[in-house]
Amino acid sequence: MIIFFLFLKLGDYWISVTCFLYFIYIYFLYRLKRRSKHFLHLMSYWRSQRSLY
């Protein structure tokens, strides 16, 4: 969050938004690694649903 506000002060709006989204992406990857079994189950279910059509 501190880095986000620092970039915002510099005026590089898109760089700050990109960094902010990047940190959110890393956070969700961390959450998914903790629930990897559930995530893999969802992915296999989604693939089986796609293969039916």
C-alpha angles and dihedrals in degrees: 000000000000091000089050093056092044091056090045090055090050089056097239094129098171093048090053092049091048092050091047093051089045092056090048089050092052090047092054091046088054091050091048092051089058090050096035094136092056091045093050090049090054092048093050090048091050091049092050090050091051093048091056093063 
